[in-house]
Amino acid sequence: MDLTGKQRRVLRARAQRLKPLVIVGEAGVGDGVLEEIRRCLAHHQLIKVRVNAADRAQREALIERIRTATDAELIARVGHVATLFRANPKRPPIPLG
């Protein structure tokens, strides 16, 4: 799903009040972590994930791996926190403006 700039802006605004639902530790992204992220995306559609990696390049690689493994859109990345969105056709849609 390709999002326009306006849609990303709306989702970023909605995500401001959210807390990270999943925290990725130093051990990295395993199957259990990916399954939990998929479950959260299916239920909430818009989530934040905190990646506790000290190195910026490693953090970006982990976020990219999460994004591709879950088929989610990366809405924003600020420091250690990434905001992800994946629409769920079985749930009421989030208004995208």
N, CA, C and O atoms as a DFTB+ gen file, in Angstrom:
388 C
 N C O
     1  1       0.853      -1.176       0.000
     2  2       0.000       0.000       0.000
     3  2       0.892       1.230       0.000
     4  3       1.667       1.437       0.933
     5  1       0.790       2.028      -1.018
     6  2       1.555       3.271      -1.075
     7  2       0.725       4.392      -0.470
     8  3      -0.431       4.604      -0.836
     9  1       1.339       5.099       0.457
    10  2       0.656       6.207       1.124
    11  2       1.162       7.528       0.572
    12  3       2.341       7.665       0.245
    13  1       0.272       8.490       0.471
    14  2       0.667       9.824       0.043
    15  2       1.273      10.566       1.230
    16  3       1.190      10.107       2.369
    17  1       1.872      11.695       0.958
    18  2       2.444      12.519       2.019
    19  2       1.392      12.987       3.009
    20  3       1.640      13.044       4.213
    21  1       0.218      13.319       2.496
    22  2      -0.871      13.768       3.371
    23  2      -1.327      12.641       4.296
    24  3      -1.575      12.870       5.480
    25  1      -1.436      11.433       3.761
    26  2      -1.847      10.294       4.574
    27  2      -0.804       9.987       5.655
    28  3      -1.157       9.684       6.794
    29  1       0.478      10.068       5.293
    30  2       1.543       9.855       6.281
    31  2       1.477      10.913       7.379
    32  3       1.684      10.610       8.553
    33  1       1.193      12.137       6.998
    34  2       1.089      13.232       7.974
    35  2      -0.057      12.971       8.953
    36  3       0.088      13.194      10.155
    37  1      -1.193      12.499       8.438
    38  2      -2.342      12.186       9.293
    39  2      -1.987      11.054      10.259
    40  3      -2.316      11.119      11.443
    41  1      -1.321      10.027       9.758
    42  2      -0.945       8.903      10.616
    43  2       0.096       9.312      11.657
    44  3       0.035       8.864      12.802
    45  1       1.048      10.159      11.267
    46  2       2.042      10.658      12.242
    47  2       1.354      11.421      13.360
    48  3       1.714      11.277      14.528
    49  1       0.364      12.234      13.006
    50  2      -0.368      13.006      14.010
    51  2      -1.136      12.076      14.951
    52  3      -1.164      12.306      16.160
    53  1      -1.758      11.027      14.406
    54  2      -2.499      10.075      15.251
    55  2      -1.560       9.278      16.150
    56  3      -1.948       8.864      17.243
    57  1      -0.330       9.063      15.697
    58  2       0.618       8.236      16.451
    59  2       1.317       8.999      17.569
    60  3       1.977       8.380      18.403
    61  1       1.194      10.309      17.612
    62  2       1.907      11.091      18.625
    63  2       1.588      10.642      20.035
    64  3       2.478      10.616      20.886
    65  1       0.362      10.292      20.301
    66  2      -0.048       9.947      21.660
    67  2       0.189       8.479      21.997
    68  3      -0.044       8.065      23.133
    69  1       0.647       7.688      21.035
    70  2       0.851       6.261      21.265
    71  2       2.162       5.986      21.997
    72  3       3.139       6.720      21.848
    73  1       2.161       4.934      22.775
    74  2       3.368       4.423      23.419
    75  2       3.833       3.206      22.620
    76  3       3.013       2.539      21.990
    77  1       5.130       2.907      22.635
    78  2       5.598       1.700      21.933
    79  2       4.947       0.441      22.498
    80  3       4.955       0.221      23.709
    81  1       4.386      -0.380      21.618
    82  2       3.745      -1.624      22.034
    83  2       4.735      -2.777      22.100
    84  3       4.557      -3.708      22.886
    85  1       5.775      -2.720      21.278
    86  2       6.774      -3.781      21.238
    87  2       8.139      -3.138      21.413
    88  3       8.438      -2.108      20.808
    89  1       8.968      -3.763      22.253
    90  2      10.330      -3.283      22.466
    91  2      11.280      -4.382      22.021
    92  3      11.246      -5.497      22.541
    93  1      12.134      -4.054      21.047
    94  2      13.115      -4.995      20.533
    95  2      14.393      -4.793      21.333
    96  3      14.944      -3.693      21.361
    97  1      14.865      -5.854      21.985
    98  2      16.044      -5.765      22.834
    99  2      17.333      -5.925      22.051
   100  3      17.341      -5.930      20.820
   101  1      18.411      -6.054      22.788
   102  2      19.736      -6.210      22.191
   103  2      19.865      -7.520      21.418
   104  3      20.710      -7.632      20.530
   105  1      19.035      -8.514      21.748
   106  2      19.102      -9.810      21.069
   107  2      18.645      -9.712      19.614
   108  3      18.935     -10.603      18.815
   109  1      17.946      -8.658      19.270
   110  2      17.530      -8.458      17.889
   111  2      16.106      -8.907      17.618
   112  3      15.287      -9.038      18.527
   113  1      15.835      -9.140      16.343
   114  2      14.484      -9.469      15.891
   115  2      14.417     -10.964      15.606
   116  3      15.008     -11.452      14.643
   117  1      13.693     -11.678      16.452
   118  2      13.489     -13.109      16.254
   119  2      12.086     -13.376      15.753
   120  3      11.299     -12.456      15.530
   121  1      11.789     -14.653      15.582
   122  2      10.460     -15.036      15.093
   123  2       9.367     -14.634      16.070
   124  3       8.285     -14.216      15.658
   125  1       9.644     -14.759      17.367
   126  2       8.652     -14.390      18.373
   127  2       8.335     -12.910      18.354
   128  3       7.179     -12.510      18.490
   129  1       9.368     -12.096      18.184
   130  2       9.175     -10.638      18.130
   131  2       8.386     -10.262      16.880
   132  3       7.475      -9.436      16.942
   133  1       8.732     -10.861      15.757
   134  2       8.011     -10.564      14.513
   135  2       6.547     -10.989      14.613
   136  3       5.661     -10.289      14.123
   137  1       6.295     -12.125      15.240
   138  2       4.908     -12.581      15.397
   139  2       4.119     -11.624      16.287
   140  3       2.952     -11.341      16.015
   141  1       4.750     -11.128      17.343
   142  2       4.075     -10.170      18.227
   143  2       3.776      -8.859      17.487
   144  3       2.707      -8.275      17.670
   145  1       4.710      -8.399      16.659
   146  2       4.490      -7.178      15.876
   147  2       3.350      -7.393      14.886
   148  3       2.505      -6.514      14.713
   149  1       3.319      -8.556      14.234
   150  2       2.221      -8.859      13.305
   151  2       0.875      -8.855      14.035
   152  3      -0.115      -8.329      13.527
   153  1       0.852      -9.446      15.229
   154  2      -0.378      -9.492      16.018
   155  2      -0.833      -8.083      16.395
   156  3      -2.019      -7.764      16.311
   157  1       0.113      -7.247      16.808
   158  2      -0.226      -5.864      17.181
   159  2      -0.725      -5.077      15.976
   160  3      -1.683      -4.312      16.087
   161  1      -0.080      -5.259      14.822
   162  2      -0.521      -4.566      13.612
   163  2      -1.917      -5.021      13.192
   164  3      -2.726      -4.206      12.749
   165  1      -2.201      -6.304      13.326
   166  2      -3.523      -6.812      12.950
   167  2      -4.603      -6.223      13.849
   168  3      -5.722      -5.973      13.401
   169  1      -4.271      -6.006      15.100
   170  2      -5.271      -5.493      16.036
   171  2      -5.370      -3.974      16.005
   172  3      -6.475      -3.433      15.962
   173  1      -4.233      -3.273      16.026
   174  2      -4.227      -1.814      16.152
   175  2      -4.055      -1.076      14.821
   176  3      -4.521       0.056      14.690
   177  1      -3.410      -1.678      13.851
   178  2      -3.103      -1.115      12.537
   179  2      -1.984      -0.080      12.573
   180  3      -1.164      -0.040      11.656
   181  1      -1.928       0.751      13.596
   182  2      -0.905       1.791      13.732
   183  2      -0.217       1.577      15.075
   184  3      -0.845       1.693      16.128
   185  1       1.086       1.260      15.032
   186  2       1.805       0.967      16.273
   187  2       3.173       1.638      16.269
   188  3       3.679       2.072      15.234
   189  1       3.749       1.705      17.458
   190  2       5.127       2.147      17.607
   191  2       5.949       0.975      18.126
   192  3       5.489       0.187      18.952
   193  1       7.182       0.876      17.620
   194  2       8.117      -0.163      18.033
   195  2       9.402       0.524      18.470
   196  3       9.944       1.357      17.745
   197  1       9.889       0.173      19.659
   198  2      11.147       0.724      20.158
   199  2      12.249      -0.290      19.890
   200  3      12.132      -1.458      20.259
   201  1      13.328       0.167      19.240
   202  2      14.462      -0.692      18.901
   203  2      15.657      -0.233      19.724
   204  3      16.191       0.855      19.508
   205  1      16.074      -1.072      20.670
   206  2      17.173      -0.719      21.565
   207  2      18.511      -1.197      21.008
   208  3      19.144      -2.089      21.573
   209  1      18.927      -0.613      19.922
   210  2      20.242      -0.886      19.351
   211  2      21.045       0.406      19.431
   212  3      20.555       1.475      19.067
   213  1      22.271       0.303      19.907
   214  2      23.083       1.499      20.120
   215  2      23.540       2.121      18.801
   216  3      23.574       3.344      18.669
   217  1      23.883       1.298      17.846
   218  2      24.414       1.775      16.573
   219  2      23.273       2.169      15.631
   220  3      22.316       1.413      15.462
   221  1      23.377       3.336      15.030
   222  2      22.320       3.840      14.148
   223  2      22.108       2.934      12.937
   224  3      20.969       2.662      12.558
   225  1      23.192       2.469      12.332
   226  2      23.066       1.607      11.156
   227  2      22.382       0.287      11.519
   228  3      21.553      -0.219      10.762
   229  1      22.732      -0.261      12.675
   230  2      22.101      -1.503      13.126
   231  2      20.617      -1.279      13.403
   232  3      19.784      -2.123      13.075
   233  1      20.295      -0.145      14.003
   234  2      18.903       0.196      14.305
   235  2      18.094       0.305      13.011
   236  3      16.989      -0.229      12.923
   237  1      18.641       0.992      12.013
   238  2      17.941       1.141      10.737
   239  2      17.760      -0.203      10.042
   240  3      16.723      -0.451       9.425
   241  1      18.775      -1.080      10.141
   242  2      18.671      -2.408       9.534
   243  2      17.582      -3.234      10.213
   244  3      16.828      -3.939       9.542
   245  1      17.496      -3.149      11.541
   246  2      16.456      -3.883      12.267
   247  2      15.063      -3.366      11.907
   248  3      14.135      -4.153      11.718
   249  1      14.919      -2.052      11.812
   250  2      13.619      -1.471      11.451
   251  2      13.222      -1.892      10.037
   252  3      12.057      -2.202       9.786
   253  1      14.172      -1.906       9.128
   254  2      13.885      -2.325       7.753
   255  2      13.492      -3.807       7.714
   256  3      12.589      -4.194       6.973
   257  1      14.165      -4.620       8.504
   258  2      13.823      -6.046       8.560
   259  2      12.407      -6.231       9.105
   260  3      11.641      -7.043       8.585
   261  1      12.067      -5.490      10.135
   262  2      10.711      -5.561      10.701
   263  2       9.686      -5.130       9.656
   264  3       8.654      -5.778       9.484
   265  1       9.977      -4.037       8.964
   266  2       9.040      -3.502       7.968
   267  2       8.784      -4.508       6.850
   268  3       7.635      -4.733       6.470
   269  1       9.836      -5.107       6.327
   270  2       9.659      -6.047       5.219
   271  2       9.024      -7.357       5.678
   272  3       8.223      -7.941       4.948
   273  1       9.369      -7.824       6.872
   274  2       8.823      -9.092       7.363
   275  2       7.344      -8.987       7.714
   276  3       6.628      -9.987       7.680
   277  1       6.884      -7.796       8.049
   278  2       5.485      -7.622       8.451
   279  2       4.633      -6.971       7.364
   280  3       3.430      -6.796       7.561
   281  1       5.212      -6.612       6.235
   282  2       4.505      -5.926       5.142
   283  2       3.850      -4.640       5.617
   284  3       2.735      -4.317       5.209
   285  1       4.541      -3.909       6.477
   286  2       4.010      -2.664       7.031
   287  2       4.672      -1.469       6.360
   288  3       5.751      -1.579       5.777
   289  1       4.007      -0.337       6.454
   290  2       4.556       0.928       5.961
   291  2       5.257       1.632       7.117
   292  3       4.711       1.729       8.216
   293  1       6.462       2.119       6.867
   294  2       7.172       2.918       7.865
   295  2       6.656       4.347       7.758
   296  3       6.837       5.004       6.734
   297  1       6.018       4.819       8.812
   298  2       5.431       6.155       8.821
   299  2       6.438       7.176       9.309
   300  3       6.574       8.250       8.723
   301  1       7.144       6.846      10.380
   302  2       8.122       7.772      10.946
   303  2       9.154       6.980      11.729
   304  3       8.893       5.882      12.220
   305  1      10.334       7.576      11.826
   306  2      11.402       6.996      12.631
   307  2      12.053       8.151      13.372
   308  3      12.656       9.028      12.754
   309  1      11.933       8.154      14.696
   310  2      12.510       9.210      15.521
   311  2      13.339       8.533      16.601
   312  3      12.798       7.876      17.490
   313  1      14.635       8.695      16.520
   314  2      15.509       8.067      17.500
   315  2      15.382       6.560      17.462
   316  3      15.601       5.938      16.422
   317  1      15.030       5.973      18.588
   318  2      14.908       4.523      18.706
   319  2      13.501       4.022      18.409
   320  3      13.258       2.818      18.479
   321  1      12.579       4.904      18.083
   322  2      11.169       4.524      17.923
   323  2      10.743       4.643      16.457
   324  3      10.948       5.670      15.811
   325  1      10.143       3.557      15.955
   326  2       9.608       3.540      14.593
   327  2       8.092       3.405      14.666
   328  3       7.567       2.643      15.477
   329  1       7.398       4.146      13.818
   330  2       5.941       4.056      13.726
   331  2       5.601       3.274      12.466
   332  3       6.041       3.624      11.371
   333  1       4.816       2.212      12.627
   334  2       4.453       1.335      11.523
   335  2       2.940       1.314      11.335
   336  3       2.176       1.447      12.291
   337  1       2.523       1.141      10.071
   338  2       1.099       1.072       9.744
   339  2       0.870      -0.065       8.766
   340  3       1.604      -0.225       7.791
   341  1      -0.157      -0.848       9.041
   342  2      -0.619      -1.864       8.094
   343  2      -2.128      -1.948       8.226
   344  3      -2.649      -2.272       9.294
   345  1      -2.827      -1.658       7.143
   346  2      -4.292      -1.690       7.154
   347  2      -4.775      -3.127       7.304
   348  3      -4.195      -4.058       6.745
   349  1      -5.843      -3.285       8.067
   350  2      -6.463      -4.588       8.262
   351  2      -7.886      -4.500       7.721
   352  3      -8.712      -3.772       8.271
   353  1      -8.181      -5.237       6.646
   354  2      -9.518      -5.130       6.052
   355  2     -10.637      -5.635       6.966
   356  3     -11.804      -5.322       6.734
   357  1     -10.301      -6.411       8.001
   358  2     -11.313      -6.941       8.919
   359  2     -11.656      -5.966      10.037
   360  3     -12.609      -6.199      10.781
   361  1     -10.907      -4.887      10.170
   362  2     -11.127      -3.899      11.225
   363  2     -11.608      -2.599      10.591
   364  3     -11.386      -2.377       9.401
   365  1     -12.258      -1.742      11.359
   366  2     -12.663      -0.445      10.813
   367  2     -11.427       0.336      10.357
   368  3     -10.428       0.386      11.074
   369  1     -11.489       0.937       9.184
   370  2     -10.312       1.652       8.678
   371  2     -10.005       2.903       9.494
   372  3     -10.898       3.553      10.038
   373  1      -8.729       3.215       9.560
   374  2      -8.300       4.462      10.182
   375  2      -8.481       5.552       9.134
   376  3      -7.976       5.408       8.021
   377  1      -9.184       6.638       9.448
   378  2      -9.351       7.715       8.466
   379  2      -7.990       8.311       8.102
   380  3      -7.233       8.740       8.973
   381  1      -7.696       8.330       6.815
   382  2      -6.401       8.823       6.348
   383  2      -6.496      10.219       5.752
   384  3      -5.604      10.636       5.014
   385  1      -7.526      10.921       6.050
   386  2      -7.649      12.308       5.597
   387  2      -8.274      12.367       4.284
   388  3      -8.462      13.455       3.739
